[in-house]
Amino acid sequence: MEQERLNNARLPEDLEEGTTLRNLEVGEETWTVPWAMNIDAERRCWLSAGYAGHDEPWGTVTMLVRREEEGFVVEIDLSDDYKWHISHALTSEDFNDQDPEKPDYLPVIRIVR
């Protein structure tokens, strides 16, 4: 059976939010949602690289992420009651087998509370 060609609308480029955590340059910072940070079974913290970044906090966008030479620094808003779960599904292989040009997970080197 031949698959029908989909005629989905295409998002105009000027409406696309371009900043993701993966795209941050050293010295840049952005705001994102707390669940962009994953915790592995060894309690190491990682950012999901594809999450959107925003110029300022709003709604659930309450976590500030800054890229430094060694990795990423996360500033947590303590007035937010968000808590993280340890993920036993994340393993070292998830992080070691990444494409270095386009990683899925980014290392958090420090959490500021």
MODELLER restraints for C-alpha pairs under 7 A, 6 or more apart:
rsr = mdl.restraints
at = mdl.atoms
rsr.add(forms.Gaussian(group=physical.xy_distance, feature=features.Distance(at['CA:19:A'], at['CA:52:A']), mean=5.83, stdev=0.5))
rsr.add(forms.Gaussian(group=physical.xy_distance, feature=features.Distance(at['CA:19:A'], at['CA:53:A']), mean=5.24, stdev=0.5))
rsr.add(forms.Gaussian(group=physical.xy_distance, feature=features.Distance(at['CA:20:A'], at['CA:49:A']), mean=6.80, stdev=0.5))
rsr.add(forms.Gaussian(group=physical.xy_distance, feature=features.Distance(at['CA:20:A'], at['CA:50:A']), mean=5.61, stdev=0.5))
rsr.add(forms.Gaussian(group=physical.xy_distance, feature=features.Distance(at['CA:20:A'], at['CA:51:A']), mean=5.44, stdev=0.5))
rsr.add(forms.Gaussian(group=physical.xy_distance, feature=features.Distance(at['CA:20:A'], at['CA:52:A']), mean=4.35, stdev=0.5))
rsr.add(forms.Gaussian(group=physical.xy_distance, feature=features.Distance(at['CA:20:A'], at['CA:53:A']), mean=5.14, stdev=0.5))
rsr.add(forms.Gaussian(group=physical.xy_distance, feature=features.Distance(at['CA:21:A'], at['CA:49:A']), mean=5.08, stdev=0.5))
rsr.add(forms.Gaussian(group=physical.xy_distance, feature=features.Distance(at['CA:21:A'], at['CA:50:A']), mean=6.20, stdev=0.5))
rsr.add(forms.Gaussian(group=physical.xy_distance, feature=features.Distance(at['CA:21:A'], at['CA:51:A']), mean=5.95, stdev=0.5))
rsr.add(forms.Gaussian(group=physical.xy_distance, feature=features.Distance(at['CA:21:A'], at['CA:52:A']), mean=6.45, stdev=0.5))
rsr.add(forms.Gaussian(group=physical.xy_distance, feature=features.Distance(at['CA:21:A'], at['CA:53:A']), mean=6.18, stdev=0.5))
rsr.add(forms.Gaussian(group=physical.xy_distance, feature=features.Distance(at['CA:22:A'], at['CA:49:A']), mean=4.65, stdev=0.5))
rsr.add(forms.Gaussian(group=physical.xy_distance, feature=features.Distance(at['CA:22:A'], at['CA:50:A']), mean=6.24, stdev=0.5))
rsr.add(forms.Gaussian(group=physical.xy_distance, feature=features.Distance(at['CA:24:A'], at['CA:67:A']), mean=6.49, stdev=0.5))
rsr.add(forms.Gaussian(group=physical.xy_distance, feature=features.Distance(at['CA:25:A'], at['CA:67:A']), mean=6.50, stdev=0.5))
rsr.add(forms.Gaussian(group=physical.xy_distance, feature=features.Distance(at['CA:26:A'], at['CA:67:A']), mean=4.99, stdev=0.5))
rsr.add(forms.Gaussian(group=physical.xy_distance, feature=features.Distance(at['CA:26:A'], at['CA:68:A']), mean=5.06, stdev=0.5))
rsr.add(forms.Gaussian(group=physical.xy_distance, feature=features.Distance(at['CA:26:A'], at['CA:69:A']), mean=5.87, stdev=0.5))
rsr.add(forms.Gaussian(group=physical.xy_distance, feature=features.Distance(at['CA:27:A'], at['CA:66:A']), mean=6.76, stdev=0.5))
rsr.add(forms.Gaussian(group=physical.xy_distance, feature=features.Distance(at['CA:27:A'], at['CA:67:A']), mean=5.60, stdev=0.5))
rsr.add(forms.Gaussian(group=physical.xy_distance, feature=features.Distance(at['CA:27:A'], at['CA:68:A']), mean=5.76, stdev=0.5))
rsr.add(forms.Gaussian(group=physical.xy_distance, feature=features.Distance(at['CA:28:A'], at['CA:66:A']), mean=5.83, stdev=0.5))
rsr.add(forms.Gaussian(group=physical.xy_distance, feature=features.Distance(at['CA:28:A'], at['CA:67:A']), mean=5.82, stdev=0.5))
rsr.add(forms.Gaussian(group=physical.xy_distance, feature=features.Distance(at['CA:29:A'], at['CA:64:A']), mean=6.96, stdev=0.5))
rsr.add(forms.Gaussian(group=physical.xy_distance, feature=features.Distance(at['CA:29:A'], at['CA:65:A']), mean=5.41, stdev=0.5))
rsr.add(forms.Gaussian(group=physical.xy_distance, feature=features.Distance(at['CA:29:A'], at['CA:66:A']), mean=4.08, stdev=0.5))
rsr.add(forms.Gaussian(group=physical.xy_distance, feature=features.Distance(at['CA:29:A'], at['CA:67:A']), mean=6.31, stdev=0.5))
rsr.add(forms.Gaussian(group=physical.xy_distance, feature=features.Distance(at['CA:30:A'], at['CA:53:A']), mean=5.23, stdev=0.5))
rsr.add(forms.Gaussian(group=physical.xy_distance, feature=features.Distance(at['CA:30:A'], at['CA:54:A']), mean=5.53, stdev=0.5))
rsr.add(forms.Gaussian(group=physical.xy_distance, feature=features.Distance(at['CA:30:A'], at['CA:55:A']), mean=5.85, stdev=0.5))
rsr.add(forms.Gaussian(group=physical.xy_distance, feature=features.Distance(at['CA:30:A'], at['CA:64:A']), mean=5.80, stdev=0.5))
rsr.add(forms.Gaussian(group=physical.xy_distance, feature=features.Distance(at['CA:30:A'], at['CA:65:A']), mean=5.41, stdev=0.5))
rsr.add(forms.Gaussian(group=physical.xy_distance, feature=features.Distance(at['CA:30:A'], at['CA:66:A']), mean=6.58, stdev=0.5))
rsr.add(forms.Gaussian(group=physical.xy_distance, feature=features.Distance(at['CA:31:A'], at['CA:53:A']), mean=5.32, stdev=0.5))
rsr.add(forms.Gaussian(group=physical.xy_distance, feature=features.Distance(at['CA:31:A'], at['CA:54:A']), mean=4.92, stdev=0.5))
rsr.add(forms.Gaussian(group=physical.xy_distance, feature=features.Distance(at['CA:31:A'], at['CA:55:A']), mean=6.29, stdev=0.5))
rsr.add(forms.Gaussian(group=physical.xy_distance, feature=features.Distance(at['CA:31:A'], at['CA:56:A']), mean=5.97, stdev=0.5))
rsr.add(forms.Gaussian(group=physical.xy_distance, feature=features.Distance(at['CA:31:A'], at['CA:57:A']), mean=5.88, stdev=0.5))
rsr.add(forms.Gaussian(group=physical.xy_distance, feature=features.Distance(at['CA:31:A'], at['CA:61:A']), mean=6.12, stdev=0.5))
rsr.add(forms.Gaussian(group=physical.xy_distance, feature=features.Distance(at['CA:31:A'], at['CA:62:A']), mean=6.47, stdev=0.5))
rsr.add(forms.Gaussian(group=physical.xy_distance, feature=features.Distance(at['CA:31:A'], at['CA:63:A']), mean=5.51, stdev=0.5))
rsr.add(forms.Gaussian(group=physical.xy_distance, feature=features.Distance(at['CA:31:A'], at['CA:64:A']), mean=4.48, stdev=0.5))
rsr.add(forms.Gaussian(group=physical.xy_distance, feature=features.Distance(at['CA:31:A'], at['CA:65:A']), mean=6.07, stdev=0.5))
rsr.add(forms.Gaussian(group=physical.xy_distance, feature=features.Distance(at['CA:32:A'], at['CA:52:A']), mean=6.47, stdev=0.5))
rsr.add(forms.Gaussian(group=physical.xy_distance, feature=features.Distance(at['CA:32:A'], at['CA:53:A']), mean=5.17, stdev=0.5))
rsr.add(forms.Gaussian(group=physical.xy_distance, feature=features.Distance(at['CA:32:A'], at['CA:54:A']), mean=6.33, stdev=0.5))
rsr.add(forms.Gaussian(group=physical.xy_distance, feature=features.Distance(at['CA:32:A'], at['CA:61:A']), mean=4.80, stdev=0.5))
rsr.add(forms.Gaussian(group=physical.xy_distance, feature=features.Distance(at['CA:32:A'], at['CA:62:A']), mean=6.25, stdev=0.5))
rsr.add(forms.Gaussian(group=physical.xy_distance, feature=features.Distance(at['CA:32:A'], at['CA:63:A']), mean=5.31, stdev=0.5))
rsr.add(forms.Gaussian(group=physical.xy_distance, feature=features.Distance(at['CA:32:A'], at['CA:64:A']), mean=6.41, stdev=0.5))
rsr.add(forms.Gaussian(group=physical.xy_distance, feature=features.Distance(at['CA:33:A'], at['CA:60:A']), mean=5.82, stdev=0.5))
rsr.add(forms.Gaussian(group=physical.xy_distance, feature=features.Distance(at['CA:33:A'], at['CA:61:A']), mean=4.39, stdev=0.5))
rsr.add(forms.Gaussian(group=physical.xy_distance, feature=features.Distance(at['CA:33:A'], at['CA:62:A']), mean=5.85, stdev=0.5))
rsr.add(forms.Gaussian(group=physical.xy_distance, feature=features.Distance(at['CA:33:A'], at['CA:63:A']), mean=5.78, stdev=0.5))
rsr.add(forms.Gaussian(group=physical.xy_distance, feature=features.Distance(at['CA:34:A'], at['CA:62:A']), mean=6.73, stdev=0.5))
rsr.add(forms.Gaussian(group=physical.xy_distance, feature=features.Distance(at['CA:34:A'], at['CA:63:A']), mean=5.59, stdev=0.5))
rsr.add(forms.Gaussian(group=physical.xy_distance, feature=features.Distance(at['CA:36:A'], at['CA:47:A']), mean=5.59, stdev=0.5))
rsr.add(forms.Gaussian(group=physical.xy_distance, feature=features.Distance(at['CA:36:A'], at['CA:48:A']), mean=5.37, stdev=0.5))
rsr.add(forms.Gaussian(group=physical.xy_distance, feature=features.Distance(at['CA:36:A'], at['CA:51:A']), mean=6.24, stdev=0.5))
rsr.add(forms.Gaussian(group=physical.xy_distance, feature=features.Distance(at['CA:37:A'], at['CA:45:A']), mean=6.59, stdev=0.5))
rsr.add(forms.Gaussian(group=physical.xy_distance, feature=features.Distance(at['CA:37:A'], at['CA:46:A']), mean=5.53, stdev=0.5))
rsr.add(forms.Gaussian(group=physical.xy_distance, feature=features.Distance(at['CA:37:A'], at['CA:47:A']), mean=4.39, stdev=0.5))
rsr.add(forms.Gaussian(group=physical.xy_distance, feature=features.Distance(at['CA:37:A'], at['CA:48:A']), mean=6.24, stdev=0.5))
rsr.add(forms.Gaussian(group=physical.xy_distance, feature=features.Distance(at['CA:38:A'], at['CA:45:A']), mean=5.75, stdev=0.5))
rsr.add(forms.Gaussian(group=physical.xy_distance, feature=features.Distance(at['CA:38:A'], at['CA:46:A']), mean=5.09, stdev=0.5))
rsr.add(forms.Gaussian(group=physical.xy_distance, feature=features.Distance(at['CA:38:A'], at['CA:47:A']), mean=5.98, stdev=0.5))
rsr.add(forms.Gaussian(group=physical.xy_distance, feature=features.Distance(at['CA:39:A'], at['CA:45:A']), mean=4.67, stdev=0.5))
rsr.add(forms.Gaussian(group=physical.xy_distance, feature=features.Distance(at['CA:39:A'], at['CA:46:A']), mean=6.27, stdev=0.5))
rsr.add(forms.Gaussian(group=physical.xy_distance, feature=features.Distance(at['CA:39:A'], at['CA:85:A']), mean=6.79, stdev=0.5))
rsr.add(forms.Gaussian(group=physical.xy_distance, feature=features.Distance(at['CA:39:A'], at['CA:86:A']), mean=5.12, stdev=0.5))
rsr.add(forms.Gaussian(group=physical.xy_distance, feature=features.Distance(at['CA:39:A'], at['CA:87:A']), mean=5.82, stdev=0.5))
rsr.add(forms.Gaussian(group=physical.xy_distance, feature=features.Distance(at['CA:40:A'], at['CA:86:A']), mean=5.76, stdev=0.5))
rsr.add(forms.Gaussian(group=physical.xy_distance, feature=features.Distance(at['CA:40:A'], at['CA:87:A']), mean=5.01, stdev=0.5))
rsr.add(forms.Gaussian(group=physical.xy_distance, feature=features.Distance(at['CA:40:A'], at['CA:88:A']), mean=6.18, stdev=0.5))
rsr.add(forms.Gaussian(group=physical.xy_distance, feature=features.Distance(at['CA:40:A'], at['CA:90:A']), mean=5.28, stdev=0.5))
rsr.add(forms.Gaussian(group=physical.xy_distance, feature=features.Distance(at['CA:40:A'], at['CA:91:A']), mean=6.71, stdev=0.5))
rsr.add(forms.Gaussian(group=physical.xy_distance, feature=features.Distance(at['CA:41:A'], at['CA:86:A']), mean=5.92, stdev=0.5))
rsr.add(forms.Gaussian(group=physical.xy_distance, feature=features.Distance(at['CA:41:A'], at['CA:87:A']), mean=5.70, stdev=0.5))
rsr.add(forms.Gaussian(group=physical.xy_distance, feature=features.Distance(at['CA:41:A'], at['CA:88:A']), mean=4.79, stdev=0.5))
rsr.add(forms.Gaussian(group=physical.xy_distance, feature=features.Distance(at['CA:41:A'], at['CA:90:A']), mean=6.79, stdev=0.5))
rsr.add(forms.Gaussian(group=physical.xy_distance, feature=features.Distance(at['CA:43:A'], at['CA:86:A']), mean=6.65, stdev=0.5))
rsr.add(forms.Gaussian(group=physical.xy_distance, feature=features.Distance(at['CA:45:A'], at['CA:107:A']), mean=6.55, stdev=0.5))
rsr.add(forms.Gaussian(group=physical.xy_distance, feature=features.Distance(at['CA:45:A'], at['CA:108:A']), mean=5.39, stdev=0.5))
rsr.add(forms.Gaussian(group=physical.xy_distance, feature=features.Distance(at['CA:46:A'], at['CA:105:A']), mean=5.78, stdev=0.5))
rsr.add(forms.Gaussian(group=physical.xy_distance, feature=features.Distance(at['CA:46:A'], at['CA:106:A']), mean=5.29, stdev=0.5))
rsr.add(forms.Gaussian(group=physical.xy_distance, feature=features.Distance(at['CA:46:A'], at['CA:107:A']), mean=4.79, stdev=0.5))
rsr.add(forms.Gaussian(group=physical.xy_distance, feature=features.Distance(at['CA:46:A'], at['CA:108:A']), mean=5.35, stdev=0.5))
rsr.add(forms.Gaussian(group=physical.xy_distance, feature=features.Distance(at['CA:47:A'], at['CA:105:A']), mean=5.38, stdev=0.5))
rsr.add(forms.Gaussian(group=physical.xy_distance, feature=features.Distance(at['CA:47:A'], at['CA:106:A']), mean=4.92, stdev=0.5))
rsr.add(forms.Gaussian(group=physical.xy_distance, feature=features.Distance(at['CA:47:A'], at['CA:107:A']), mean=6.50, stdev=0.5))
rsr.add(forms.Gaussian(group=physical.xy_distance, feature=features.Distance(at['CA:47:A'], at['CA:108:A']), mean=6.78, stdev=0.5))
rsr.add(forms.Gaussian(group=physical.xy_distance, feature=features.Distance(at['CA:48:A'], at['CA:104:A']), mean=5.92, stdev=0.5))
rsr.add(forms.Gaussian(group=physical.xy_distance, feature=features.Distance(at['CA:48:A'], at['CA:105:A']), mean=4.85, stdev=0.5))
rsr.add(forms.Gaussian(group=physical.xy_distance, feature=features.Distance(at['CA:48:A'], at['CA:106:A']), mean=6.53, stdev=0.5))
rsr.add(forms.Gaussian(group=physical.xy_distance, feature=features.Distance(at['CA:49:A'], at['CA:103:A']), mean=6.74, stdev=0.5))
rsr.add(forms.Gaussian(group=physical.xy_distance, feature=features.Distance(at['CA:49:A'], at['CA:104:A']), mean=5.11, stdev=0.5))
rsr.add(forms.Gaussian(group=physical.xy_distance, feature=features.Distance(at['CA:49:A'], at['CA:105:A']), mean=5.32, stdev=0.5))
rsr.add(forms.Gaussian(group=physical.xy_distance, feature=features.Distance(at['CA:49:A'], at['CA:106:A']), mean=6.08, stdev=0.5))
rsr.add(forms.Gaussian(group=physical.xy_distance, feature=features.Distance(at['CA:50:A'], at['CA:104:A']), mean=6.98, stdev=0.5))
rsr.add(forms.Gaussian(group=physical.xy_distance, feature=features.Distance(at['CA:62:A'], at['CA:77:A']), mean=6.35, stdev=0.5))
rsr.add(forms.Gaussian(group=physical.xy_distance, feature=features.Distance(at['CA:63:A'], at['CA:74:A']), mean=6.83, stdev=0.5))
rsr.add(forms.Gaussian(group=physical.xy_distance, feature=features.Distance(at['CA:63:A'], at['CA:75:A']), mean=5.85, stdev=0.5))
rsr.add(forms.Gaussian(group=physical.xy_distance, feature=features.Distance(at['CA:63:A'], at['CA:76:A']), mean=5.31, stdev=0.5))
rsr.add(forms.Gaussian(group=physical.xy_distance, feature=features.Distance(at['CA:63:A'], at['CA:77:A']), mean=6.45, stdev=0.5))
rsr.add(forms.Gaussian(group=physical.xy_distance, feature=features.Distance(at['CA:64:A'], at['CA:74:A']), mean=5.77, stdev=0.5))
rsr.add(forms.Gaussian(group=physical.xy_distance, feature=features.Distance(at['CA:64:A'], at['CA:75:A']), mean=5.02, stdev=0.5))
rsr.add(forms.Gaussian(group=physical.xy_distance, feature=features.Distance(at['CA:64:A'], at['CA:76:A']), mean=6.86, stdev=0.5))
rsr.add(forms.Gaussian(group=physical.xy_distance, feature=features.Distance(at['CA:65:A'], at['CA:72:A']), mean=6.67, stdev=0.5))
rsr.add(forms.Gaussian(group=physical.xy_distance, feature=features.Distance(at['CA:65:A'], at['CA:73:A']), mean=5.73, stdev=0.5))
rsr.add(forms.Gaussian(group=physical.xy_distance, feature=features.Distance(at['CA:65:A'], at['CA:74:A']), mean=4.68, stdev=0.5))
rsr.add(forms.Gaussian(group=physical.xy_distance, feature=features.Distance(at['CA:65:A'], at['CA:75:A']), mean=6.42, stdev=0.5))
rsr.add(forms.Gaussian(group=physical.xy_distance, feature=features.Distance(at['CA:66:A'], at['CA:72:A']), mean=5.65, stdev=0.5))
rsr.add(forms.Gaussian(group=physical.xy_distance, feature=features.Distance(at['CA:66:A'], at['CA:73:A']), mean=5.15, stdev=0.5))
rsr.add(forms.Gaussian(group=physical.xy_distance, feature=features.Distance(at['CA:66:A'], at['CA:74:A']), mean=6.54, stdev=0.5))
rsr.add(forms.Gaussian(group=physical.xy_distance, feature=features.Distance(at['CA:67:A'], at['CA:73:A']), mean=6.32, stdev=0.5))
rsr.add(forms.Gaussian(group=physical.xy_distance, feature=features.Distance(at['CA:71:A'], at['CA:107:A']), mean=5.72, stdev=0.5))
rsr.add(forms.Gaussian(group=physical.xy_distance, feature=features.Distance(at['CA:71:A'], at['CA:108:A']), mean=5.98, stdev=0.5))
rsr.add(forms.Gaussian(group=physical.xy_distance, feature=features.Distance(at['CA:71:A'], at['CA:109:A']), mean=5.64, stdev=0.5))
rsr.add(forms.Gaussian(group=physical.xy_distance, feature=features.Distance(at['CA:72:A'], at['CA:107:A']), mean=6.18, stdev=0.5))
rsr.add(forms.Gaussian(group=physical.xy_distance, feature=features.Distance(at['CA:72:A'], at['CA:108:A']), mean=4.64, stdev=0.5))
rsr.add(forms.Gaussian(group=physical.xy_distance, feature=features.Distance(at['CA:72:A'], at['CA:109:A']), mean=5.63, stdev=0.5))
rsr.add(forms.Gaussian(group=physical.xy_distance, feature=features.Distance(at['CA:73:A'], at['CA:108:A']), mean=5.81, stdev=0.5))
rsr.add(forms.Gaussian(group=physical.xy_distance, feature=features.Distance(at['CA:73:A'], at['CA:109:A']), mean=5.87, stdev=0.5))
rsr.add(forms.Gaussian(group=physical.xy_distance, feature=features.Distance(at['CA:73:A'], at['CA:110:A']), mean=4.92, stdev=0.5))
rsr.add(forms.Gaussian(group=physical.xy_distance, feature=features.Distance(at['CA:73:A'], at['CA:111:A']), mean=5.92, stdev=0.5))
rsr.add(forms.Gaussian(group=physical.xy_distance, feature=features.Distance(at['CA:74:A'], at['CA:108:A']), mean=6.96, stdev=0.5))
rsr.add(forms.Gaussian(group=physical.xy_distance, feature=features.Distance(at['CA:74:A'], at['CA:110:A']), mean=6.40, stdev=0.5))
rsr.add(forms.Gaussian(group=physical.xy_distance, feature=features.Distance(at['CA:74:A'], at['CA:111:A']), mean=4.90, stdev=0.5))
rsr.add(forms.Gaussian(group=physical.xy_distance, feature=features.Distance(at['CA:74:A'], at['CA:112:A']), mean=6.12, stdev=0.5))
rsr.add(forms.Gaussian(group=physical.xy_distance, feature=features.Distance(at['CA:75:A'], at['CA:111:A']), mean=5.87, stdev=0.5))
rsr.add(forms.Gaussian(group=physical.xy_distance, feature=features.Distance(at['CA:75:A'], at['CA:112:A']), mean=4.60, stdev=0.5))
rsr.add(forms.Gaussian(group=physical.xy_distance, feature=features.Distance(at['CA:75:A'], at['CA:113:A']), mean=6.04, stdev=0.5))
rsr.add(forms.Gaussian(group=physical.xy_distance, feature=features.Distance(at['CA:76:A'], at['CA:112:A']), mean=6.19, stdev=0.5))
rsr.add(forms.Gaussian(group=physical.xy_distance, feature=features.Distance(at['CA:76:A'], at['CA:113:A']), mean=5.24, stdev=0.5))
rsr.add(forms.Gaussian(group=physical.xy_distance, feature=features.Distance(at['CA:77:A'], at['CA:113:A']), mean=6.83, stdev=0.5))
rsr.add(forms.Gaussian(group=physical.xy_distance, feature=features.Distance(at['CA:78:A'], at['CA:113:A']), mean=6.58, stdev=0.5))
rsr.add(forms.Gaussian(group=physical.xy_distance, feature=features.Distance(at['CA:95:A'], at['CA:105:A']), mean=6.59, stdev=0.5))
rsr.add(forms.Gaussian(group=physical.xy_distance, feature=features.Distance(at['CA:98:A'], at['CA:104:A']), mean=6.73, stdev=0.5))
